[in-house]
């Protein structure tokens, strides 16, 4: 997986093509594969295929409504498409499902920042810092608001 000879863009294209093939194969074997729908949604989001990505996120959430990871990625997707109130709701759901994981606390705080609720975001960034052994990301984002 060393990409020093391929170049970053070529390597990323190769990796994305490989992941896309594996996801499609997984879905062919099991159309209800939550992880495959989640990964496919992330690939579609990366390619700015918004409607298709949202459809895949919906399938993943429907299949596993207790997955904080899916809600965290869905919140980022909603932020990217400008649906900030919905992003806050998805970020909150991610945090509620796994309130001790700094990644999900930080994701909720980011959604709050994008929605303009800086005071609430600050509280959650501090909470993430308290939970994290290496709080660099949370500290950096806290100091940017």
FIZAKOL-243034 format. One line per 3 residues: their letters; for each residue x, y, z of C-alpha. Coordinates in steps of 0.001 Angstrom, whole numbers, plus 500000, padded with zeros to 6 digits. Layout:
A	X:Y:Z ~ ...
***
This chain:
XXX	500000:500000:500000 ~ 502976:502278:499603 ~ 501989:505080:497253
XXX	505333:506865:496852 ~ 505655:505607:493254 ~ 502043:506078:492200
XXX	501432:509605:493397 ~ 498697:510558:495815 ~ 495885:511103:493288
XXX	496543:507836:491467 ~ 496757:505943:494750 ~ 493511:507489:496039
XXX	491727:506670:492780 ~ 492976:503085:492958 ~ 491944:502750:496617
XXX	488485:504221:495972 ~ 487960:501932:492985 ~ 488990:498909:495038
XXX	486736:499865:497966 ~ 483840:500522:495585 ~ 484241:497052:494041
XXX	484404:495401:497461 ~ 481324:497286:498668 ~ 479355:496332:495553
XXX	480400:492712:495987 ~ 479353:492772:499655 ~ 475957:494216:498712
XXX	475517:491613:495978 ~ 476100:488889:498563 ~ 473975:490571:501229
XXX	471800:493542:500217 ~ 471170:494314:503902 ~ 474856:494680:504839
XXX	474904:497757:507085 ~ 478643:498313:506848 ~ 478562:498141:503061
XXX	475749:500715:502878 ~ 477649:502959:505285 ~ 480876:502706:503271
XXX	479023:503238:500008 ~ 477396:506372:501435 ~ 480819:507712:502401
XXX	482218:506988:498931 ~ 479266:508694:497271 ~ 479641:511670:499611
XXX	483321:511950:498720 ~ 482297:512102:495056 ~ 479591:514693:495860
XXX	476830:512372:494711 ~ 474517:513824:497330 ~ 471172:512157:496584
XXX	472688:508702:496286 ~ 474762:509215:499437 ~ 471695:510238:501413
XXX	469844:507168:500192 ~ 472687:504914:501369 ~ 472893:506661:504746
XXX	469160:506111:505147 ~ 469542:502408:504387 ~ 472439:502100:506842
XXX	470548:503915:509612 ~ 467425:501853:508954 ~ 469511:498687:509178
XXX	471362:499725:512362 ~ 469715:502649:514165 ~ 472060:502133:517141
XXX	475263:502947:515239 ~ 476902:506128:516490 ~ 479404:505916:513616
XXX	476709:506069:510952 ~ 475017:509048:512609 ~ 478381:510820:512953
XXX	479092:510460:509226 ~ 475509:511372:508377 ~ 475863:514555:510460
XXX	478975:515491:508461 ~ 477080:514826:505239 ~ 474211:517051:506366
XXX	476672:519826:507250 ~ 478244:519560:503796 ~ 474883:519961:502059
XXX	473895:522872:504297 ~ 471173:521171:506316 ~ 472516:522422:509615
XXX	469549:521795:511911 ~ 469351:518201:510728 ~ 473135:517911:511178
XXX	472770:518969:514817 ~ 470059:516336:515311 ~ 472201:513598:513727
XXX	475244:514700:515740 ~ 473181:514642:518916 ~ 471966:511125:518088
XXX	475570:510004:517579 ~ 476532:511480:520943 ~ 473516:509935:522709
XXX	474366:506496:521343 ~ 477977:506709:522512 ~ 478412:509560:524994
XXX	481908:508546:526097 ~ 483682:508536:522733 ~ 485445:511850:522018
XXX	484943:511491:518244 ~ 481155:511559:518615 ~ 481225:514341:521191
XXX	483419:516414:518869 ~ 481186:515668:515879 ~ 478196:516986:517796
XXX	480164:520084:518799 ~ 481131:520685:515154 ~ 477497:520534:514093
XXX	476652:523027:516835 ~ 479379:525387:515582 ~ 478083:525178:512021
XXX	474573:525940:513317 ~ 475939:528960:515226 ~ 475439:527649:518773
XXX	478948:528441:520000 ~ 478189:528290:523727 ~ 476832:524743:523483
XXX	479679:523734:521172 ~ 482196:525017:523690 ~ 480684:522850:526442
XXX	480887:519745:524264 ~ 484457:520462:523135 ~ 485460:520670:526807
XXX	483639:517400:527457 ~ 485513:515764:524556 ~ 488814:517052:525935
XXX	488009:515521:529337 ~ 487257:512139:527723 ~ 490213:512072:525328
XXX	493728:510870:526175 ~ 495039:512812:523174 ~ 492655:515779:522862
XXX	494464:517634:520081 ~ 491538:517827:517656 ~ 489033:518900:520292
XXX	491430:521494:521721 ~ 492202:522915:518279 ~ 488538:523173:517322
XXX	487634:524713:520671 ~ 490173:527480:520122 ~ 488828:528218:516632
X	485343:529214:517822
***
